[in-house]
């Protein structure tokens, strides 16, 4: 596995539980956000996944919007 592949794999959160742990939310809260489109998630087969980097950008944009800045 090369460095780019390893970095990409380390960035991946595989499953609602992994995403919930990363966000420090419950599985139910995370599933609800996913179902309502409130998280930038995607599916690999039937498993919900997200990237740490994408989540960080998403929440940074939400924070900037709340402050009224871009």
Backbone atoms as SQL, in Angstrom:
CREATE TABLE atoms (id INTEGER PRIMARY KEY, chain TEXT, resi INTEGER, resn TEXT, atom TEXT, x REAL, y REAL, z REAL);
INSERT INTO atoms VALUES
  (1, 'A', 1, 'UNK', 'N', 0.857, -1.185, 0.000),
  (2, 'A', 1, 'UNK', 'CA', 0.000, 0.000, 0.000),
  (3, 'A', 1, 'UNK', 'C', 0.894, 1.236, 0.000),
  (4, 'A', 2, 'UNK', 'N', 0.707, 2.133, -0.965),
  (5, 'A', 2, 'UNK', 'CA', 1.524, 3.339, -1.007),
  (6, 'A', 2, 'UNK', 'C', 0.981, 4.387, -0.037),
  (7, 'A', 3, 'UNK', 'N', 1.712, 5.489, 0.115),
  (8, 'A', 3, 'UNK', 'CA', 1.340, 6.520, 1.092),
  (9, 'A', 3, 'UNK', 'C', -0.011, 7.151, 0.796),
  (10, 'A', 4, 'UNK', 'N', -0.318, 7.397, -0.478),
  (11, 'A', 4, 'UNK', 'CA', -1.605, 8.004, -0.835),
  (12, 'A', 4, 'UNK', 'C', -2.761, 7.081, -0.491),
  (13, 'A', 5, 'UNK', 'N', -2.600, 5.805, -0.751),
  (14, 'A', 5, 'UNK', 'CA', -3.649, 4.835, -0.435),
  (15, 'A', 5, 'UNK', 'C', -3.822, 4.710, 1.069),
  (16, 'A', 6, 'UNK', 'N', -2.724, 4.689, 1.796),
  (17, 'A', 6, 'UNK', 'CA', -2.792, 4.595, 3.257),
  (18, 'A', 6, 'UNK', 'C', -3.462, 5.826, 3.851),
  (19, 'A', 7, 'UNK', 'N', -3.139, 7.002, 3.326),
  (20, 'A', 7, 'UNK', 'CA', -3.747, 8.237, 3.823),
  (21, 'A', 7, 'UNK', 'C', -5.242, 8.252, 3.525),
  (22, 'A', 8, 'UNK', 'N', -5.612, 7.792, 2.345),
  (23, 'A', 8, 'UNK', 'CA', -7.018, 7.741, 1.969),
  (24, 'A', 8, 'UNK', 'C', -7.793, 6.771, 2.861),
  (25, 'A', 9, 'UNK', 'N', -7.198, 5.637, 3.146),
  (26, 'A', 9, 'UNK', 'CA', -7.834, 4.648, 4.014),
  (27, 'A', 9, 'UNK', 'C', -7.967, 5.178, 5.437),
  (28, 'A', 10, 'UNK', 'N', -6.977, 5.918, 5.910),
  (29, 'A', 10, 'UNK', 'CA', -7.028, 6.474, 7.260),
  (30, 'A', 10, 'UNK', 'C', -8.092, 7.565, 7.371),
  (31, 'A', 11, 'UNK', 'N', -8.400, 8.215, 6.256),
  (32, 'A', 11, 'UNK', 'CA', -9.394, 9.287, 6.229),
  (33, 'A', 11, 'UNK', 'C', -10.824, 8.743, 6.220),
  (34, 'A', 12, 'UNK', 'N', -11.001, 7.487, 5.848),
  (35, 'A', 12, 'UNK', 'CA', -12.320, 6.887, 5.697),
  (36, 'A', 12, 'UNK', 'C', -12.909, 6.440, 7.026),
  (37, 'A', 13, 'UNK', 'N', -14.148, 6.827, 7.256),
  (38, 'A', 13, 'UNK', 'CA', -14.925, 6.332, 8.389),
  (39, 'A', 13, 'UNK', 'C', -15.945, 5.375, 7.810),
  (40, 'A', 14, 'UNK', 'N', -15.878, 4.109, 8.202),
  (41, 'A', 14, 'UNK', 'CA', -16.687, 3.060, 7.603),
  (42, 'A', 14, 'UNK', 'C', -17.758, 2.627, 8.588),
  (43, 'A', 15, 'UNK', 'N', -18.989, 3.068, 8.350),
  (44, 'A', 15, 'UNK', 'CA', -20.118, 2.695, 9.190),
  (45, 'A', 15, 'UNK', 'C', -20.595, 3.835, 10.075),
  (46, 'A', 16, 'UNK', 'N', -21.875, 3.785, 10.392),
  (47, 'A', 16, 'UNK', 'CA', -22.491, 4.818, 11.236),
  (48, 'A', 16, 'UNK', 'C', -21.799, 4.895, 12.587),
  (49, 'A', 17, 'UNK', 'N', -21.439, 3.751, 13.151),
  (50, 'A', 17, 'UNK', 'CA', -20.796, 3.752, 14.467),
  (51, 'A', 17, 'UNK', 'C', -19.460, 4.487, 14.438),
  (52, 'A', 18, 'UNK', 'N', -18.668, 4.271, 13.398),
  (53, 'A', 18, 'UNK', 'CA', -17.378, 4.951, 13.277),
  (54, 'A', 18, 'UNK', 'C', -17.568, 6.451, 13.097),
  (55, 'A', 19, 'UNK', 'N', -18.563, 6.828, 12.310),
  (56, 'A', 19, 'UNK', 'CA', -18.857, 8.252, 12.107),
  (57, 'A', 19, 'UNK', 'C', -19.328, 8.874, 13.420),
  (58, 'A', 20, 'UNK', 'N', -20.221, 8.175, 14.122),
  (59, 'A', 20, 'UNK', 'CA', -20.729, 8.661, 15.405),
  (60, 'A', 20, 'UNK', 'C', -19.603, 8.841, 16.417),
  (61, 'A', 21, 'UNK', 'N', -18.703, 7.875, 16.497),
  (62, 'A', 21, 'UNK', 'CA', -17.571, 7.982, 17.421),
  (63, 'A', 21, 'UNK', 'C', -16.713, 9.196, 17.082),
  (64, 'A', 22, 'UNK', 'N', -16.465, 9.395, 15.800),
  (65, 'A', 22, 'UNK', 'CA', -15.649, 10.528, 15.364),
  (66, 'A', 22, 'UNK', 'C', -16.306, 11.862, 15.721),
  (67, 'A', 23, 'UNK', 'N', -17.619, 11.943, 15.543),
  (68, 'A', 23, 'UNK', 'CA', -18.351, 13.179, 15.813),
  (69, 'A', 23, 'UNK', 'C', -18.764, 13.323, 17.277),
  (70, 'A', 24, 'UNK', 'N', -18.535, 12.284, 18.044),
  (71, 'A', 24, 'UNK', 'CA', -18.938, 12.233, 19.456),
  (72, 'A', 24, 'UNK', 'C', -20.448, 12.429, 19.605),
  (73, 'A', 25, 'UNK', 'N', -21.174, 11.702, 18.754),
  (74, 'A', 25, 'UNK', 'CA', -22.628, 11.670, 18.790),
  (75, 'A', 25, 'UNK', 'C', -23.062, 10.231, 19.006),
  (76, 'A', 26, 'UNK', 'N', -24.347, 10.049, 19.296),
  (77, 'A', 26, 'UNK', 'CA', -24.866, 8.686, 19.379),
  (78, 'A', 26, 'UNK', 'C', -25.076, 8.153, 17.961),
  (79, 'A', 27, 'UNK', 'N', -25.191, 6.830, 17.864),
  (80, 'A', 27, 'UNK', 'CA', -25.462, 6.228, 16.559),
  (81, 'A', 27, 'UNK', 'C', -26.786, 6.743, 16.009),
  (82, 'A', 28, 'UNK', 'N', -27.786, 6.878, 16.854),
  (83, 'A', 28, 'UNK', 'CA', -29.109, 7.336, 16.414),
  (84, 'A', 28, 'UNK', 'C', -29.044, 8.777, 15.899),
  (85, 'A', 29, 'UNK', 'N', -28.338, 9.656, 16.606),
  (86, 'A', 29, 'UNK', 'CA', -28.196, 11.040, 16.152),
  (87, 'A', 29, 'UNK', 'C', -27.506, 11.091, 14.789),
  (88, 'A', 30, 'UNK', 'N', -26.476, 10.292, 14.645),
  (89, 'A', 30, 'UNK', 'CA', -25.716, 10.261, 13.395),
  (90, 'A', 30, 'UNK', 'C', -26.564, 9.711, 12.260),
  (91, 'A', 31, 'UNK', 'N', -27.295, 8.651, 12.509),
  (92, 'A', 31, 'UNK', 'CA', -28.177, 8.087, 11.497),
  (93, 'A', 31, 'UNK', 'C', -29.246, 9.094, 11.087),
  (94, 'A', 32, 'UNK', 'N', -29.795, 9.804, 12.052),
  (95, 'A', 32, 'UNK', 'CA', -30.803, 10.820, 11.761),
  (96, 'A', 32, 'UNK', 'C', -30.215, 11.914, 10.858),
  (97, 'A', 33, 'UNK', 'N', -29.033, 12.417, 11.200),
  (98, 'A', 33, 'UNK', 'CA', -28.388, 13.435, 10.372),
  (99, 'A', 33, 'UNK', 'C', -28.123, 12.915, 8.960),
  (100, 'A', 34, 'UNK', 'N', -27.687, 11.677, 8.861),
  (101, 'A', 34, 'UNK', 'CA', -27.448, 11.062, 7.546),
  (102, 'A', 34, 'UNK', 'C', -28.749, 10.989, 6.747),
  (103, 'A', 35, 'UNK', 'N', -29.807, 10.513, 7.381),
  (104, 'A', 35, 'UNK', 'CA', -31.089, 10.342, 6.692),
  (105, 'A', 35, 'UNK', 'C', -31.682, 11.672, 6.242),
  (106, 'A', 36, 'UNK', 'N', -31.452, 12.733, 6.988),
  (107, 'A', 36, 'UNK', 'CA', -31.996, 14.052, 6.661),
  (108, 'A', 36, 'UNK', 'C', -31.072, 14.844, 5.737),
  (109, 'A', 37, 'UNK', 'N', -29.934, 14.270, 5.363),
  (110, 'A', 37, 'UNK', 'CA', -29.004, 14.961, 4.469),
  (111, 'A', 37, 'UNK', 'C', -28.138, 15.985, 5.167),
  (112, 'A', 38, 'UNK', 'N', -28.029, 15.871, 6.474),
  (113, 'A', 38, 'UNK', 'CA', -27.257, 16.834, 7.243),
  (114, 'A', 38, 'UNK', 'C', -25.780, 16.521, 7.363),
  (115, 'A', 39, 'UNK', 'N', -25.366, 15.403, 6.804),
  (116, 'A', 39, 'UNK', 'CA', -23.952, 15.022, 6.825),
  (117, 'A', 39, 'UNK', 'C', -23.513, 14.646, 5.416),
  (118, 'A', 40, 'UNK', 'N', -22.278, 14.978, 5.055),
  (119, 'A', 40, 'UNK', 'CA', -21.760, 14.570, 3.748),
  (120, 'A', 40, 'UNK', 'C', -21.296, 13.115, 3.795),
  (121, 'A', 41, 'UNK', 'N', -22.231, 12.212, 3.612),
  (122, 'A', 41, 'UNK', 'CA', -21.945, 10.782, 3.674),
  (123, 'A', 41, 'UNK', 'C', -22.183, 10.159, 2.305),
  (124, 'A', 42, 'UNK', 'N', -21.723, 8.945, 2.153),
  (125, 'A', 42, 'UNK', 'CA', -21.955, 8.177, 0.939),
  (126, 'A', 42, 'UNK', 'C', -22.033, 6.719, 1.331),
  (127, 'A', 43, 'UNK', 'N', -22.494, 5.900, 0.428),
  (128, 'A', 43, 'UNK', 'CA', -22.630, 4.482, 0.725),
  (129, 'A', 43, 'UNK', 'C', -21.658, 3.664, -0.105),
  (130, 'A', 44, 'UNK', 'N', -21.086, 2.673, 0.542),
  (131, 'A', 44, 'UNK', 'CA', -20.306, 1.639, -0.125),
  (132, 'A', 44, 'UNK', 'C', -21.109, 0.370, 0.092),
  (133, 'A', 45, 'UNK', 'N', -21.833, -0.038, -0.940),
  (134, 'A', 45, 'UNK', 'CA', -22.780, -1.122, -0.758),
  (135, 'A', 45, 'UNK', 'C', -23.916, -0.629, 0.106),
  (136, 'A', 46, 'UNK', 'N', -24.124, -1.304, 1.228),
  (137, 'A', 46, 'UNK', 'CA', -25.173, -0.883, 2.164),
  (138, 'A', 46, 'UNK', 'C', -24.624, -0.157, 3.374),
  (139, 'A', 47, 'UNK', 'N', -23.313, 0.075, 3.403),
  (140, 'A', 47, 'UNK', 'CA', -22.670, 0.696, 4.557),
  (141, 'A', 47, 'UNK', 'C', -22.485, 2.193, 4.331),
  (142, 'A', 48, 'UNK', 'N', -22.924, 2.990, 5.298),
  (143, 'A', 48, 'UNK', 'CA', -22.763, 4.436, 5.245),
  (144, 'A', 48, 'UNK', 'C', -21.318, 4.773, 5.613),
  (145, 'A', 49, 'UNK', 'N', -20.700, 5.614, 4.804),
  (146, 'A', 49, 'UNK', 'CA', -19.312, 6.007, 5.017),
  (147, 'A', 49, 'UNK', 'C', -19.187, 7.524, 4.944),
  (148, 'A', 50, 'UNK', 'N', -18.085, 8.023, 5.456),
  (149, 'A', 50, 'UNK', 'CA', -17.758, 9.453, 5.353),
  (150, 'A', 50, 'UNK', 'C', -16.243, 9.586, 5.428),
  (151, 'A', 51, 'UNK', 'N', -15.760, 10.712, 4.989),
  (152, 'A', 51, 'UNK', 'CA', -14.337, 11.012, 5.104),
  (153, 'A', 51, 'UNK', 'C', -14.149, 12.068, 6.193),
  (154, 'A', 52, 'UNK', 'N', -13.164, 11.844, 7.042),
  (155, 'A', 52, 'UNK', 'CA', -12.866, 12.810, 8.100),
  (156, 'A', 52, 'UNK', 'C', -12.647, 14.199, 7.510),
  (157, 'A', 53, 'UNK', 'N', -11.884, 14.268, 6.425),
  (158, 'A', 53, 'UNK', 'CA', -11.569, 15.556, 5.800),
  (159, 'A', 53, 'UNK', 'C', -12.824, 16.249, 5.278),
  (160, 'A', 54, 'UNK', 'N', -13.741, 15.498, 4.696),
  (161, 'A', 54, 'UNK', 'CA', -14.982, 16.074, 4.178),
  (162, 'A', 54, 'UNK', 'C', -15.868, 16.558, 5.314),
  (163, 'A', 55, 'UNK', 'N', -15.939, 15.789, 6.394),
  (164, 'A', 55, 'UNK', 'CA', -16.717, 16.219, 7.562),
  (165, 'A', 55, 'UNK', 'C', -16.141, 17.505, 8.147),
  (166, 'A', 56, 'UNK', 'N', -14.820, 17.601, 8.230),
  (167, 'A', 56, 'UNK', 'CA', -14.179, 18.800, 8.774),
  (168, 'A', 56, 'UNK', 'C', -14.520, 20.018, 7.913),
  (169, 'A', 57, 'UNK', 'N', -14.446, 19.868, 6.594),
  (170, 'A', 57, 'UNK', 'CA', -14.796, 20.974, 5.685),
  (171, 'A', 57, 'UNK', 'C', -16.264, 21.350, 5.816),
  (172, 'A', 58, 'UNK', 'N', -17.126, 20.341, 5.947),
  (173, 'A', 58, 'UNK', 'CA', -18.563, 20.571, 6.089),
  (174, 'A', 58, 'UNK', 'C', -18.859, 21.398, 7.337),
  (175, 'A', 59, 'UNK', 'N', -18.275, 21.004, 8.460),
  (176, 'A', 59, 'UNK', 'CA', -18.545, 21.726, 9.702),
  (177, 'A', 59, 'UNK', 'C', -17.880, 23.090, 9.732),
  (178, 'A', 60, 'UNK', 'N', -16.754, 23.244, 9.071),
  (179, 'A', 60, 'UNK', 'CA', -16.118, 24.561, 8.957),
  (180, 'A', 60, 'UNK', 'C', -17.021, 25.508, 8.154),
  (181, 'A', 61, 'UNK', 'N', -17.615, 24.987, 7.090),
  (182, 'A', 61, 'UNK', 'CA', -18.545, 25.805, 6.285),
  (183, 'A', 61, 'UNK', 'C', -19.795, 26.155, 7.081),
  (184, 'A', 62, 'UNK', 'N', -20.313, 25.194, 7.859),
  (185, 'A', 62, 'UNK', 'CA', -21.482, 25.471, 8.700),
  (186, 'A', 62, 'UNK', 'C', -21.173, 26.551, 9.727),
  (187, 'A', 63, 'UNK', 'N', -19.990, 26.457, 10.316),
  (188, 'A', 63, 'UNK', 'CA', -19.568, 27.435, 11.320),
  (189, 'A', 63, 'UNK', 'C', -19.415, 28.823, 10.684),
  (190, 'A', 64, 'UNK', 'N', -18.812, 28.880, 9.504),
  (191, 'A', 64, 'UNK', 'CA', -18.635, 30.154, 8.814),
  (192, 'A', 64, 'UNK', 'C', -19.988, 30.761, 8.459),
  (193, 'A', 65, 'UNK', 'N', -20.918, 29.938, 8.007),
  (194, 'A', 65, 'UNK', 'CA', -22.257, 30.430, 7.660),
  (195, 'A', 65, 'UNK', 'C', -22.971, 30.959, 8.891),
  (196, 'A', 66, 'UNK', 'N', -22.785, 30.311, 10.013),
  (197, 'A', 66, 'UNK', 'CA', -23.427, 30.760, 11.257),
  (198, 'A', 66, 'UNK', 'C', -22.872, 32.109, 11.715),
  (199, 'A', 67, 'UNK', 'N', -21.596, 32.331, 11.412),
  (200, 'A', 67, 'UNK', 'CA', -20.968, 33.617, 11.769),
  (201, 'A', 67, 'UNK', 'C', -21.247, 34.680, 10.736),
  (202, 'A', 68, 'UNK', 'N', -21.772, 34.261, 9.575),
  (203, 'A', 68, 'UNK', 'CA', -22.064, 35.203, 8.519),
  (204, 'A', 68, 'UNK', 'C', -20.856, 35.547, 7.662),
  (205, 'A', 69, 'UNK', 'N', -19.842, 34.656, 7.664),
  (206, 'A', 69, 'UNK', 'CA', -18.645, 34.862, 6.852),
  (207, 'A', 69, 'UNK', 'C', -18.475, 33.693, 5.906),
  (208, 'A', 70, 'UNK', 'N', -17.707, 33.885, 4.869),
  (209, 'A', 70, 'UNK', 'CA', -17.425, 32.795, 3.933),
  (210, 'A', 70, 'UNK', 'C', -15.996, 32.463, 3.892);
